[in-house]
């Protein structure tokens, strides 16, 4: 009954992780309040690095944005000819590679900024 009610509520994605994060932050504040500024500093570094990485990827690869490539592939695969379907498959492969590229750029920026390199 409760699960049915909860499944119908418009809960944003990752709200459970937000609650867990806030609870852990409160736990750190209670157990070791002197560490709270360090944790907030690290959170700020990771957030800044993620935003920097996203904009770096958009600047370096303006014509290879993953969501646009996935949209192109979907439109091509809805075509009627075999050539359109094959072209859509090639574009989908490019979209997958662009997604991996963006993930690697984010990884490099986050690691670089948080490790102080």
C-alpha positions, 0 to 999 in steps of 0.5 A: 500500500505504501509502496503504491502511494510512493510510486505515484509521487513525482519524486525527482531522480537521485533524491534518495542519494541527496537524502543519504548525502545530507544525512552523512554530512550531518553525521560528520558534523556531529562526530567530527565538526572540525572536518566539515570545512574539509568535506565542503572544500572537497565537494566544491572541488569535485563540482567545479571540476565536473562543470569545467569538464563539461564545458571543456568537452563542449568547447573542444568538440562542438559538433560531436555532442553525444545527445545530438548524435543519438538523436541523429541516429534515431532519426536515420534508423526510422528511415525506410532504406537500408542505407539510412539504417546503416548510416544510423548505426554508424552515427549511433557508434559515434554517439557511444564513442562521444559519450565515452570521450566525455566521461574520460574528460570528466574523469581527468578533470575531476582527478586532476583538480582533486589531486592538485595536479 
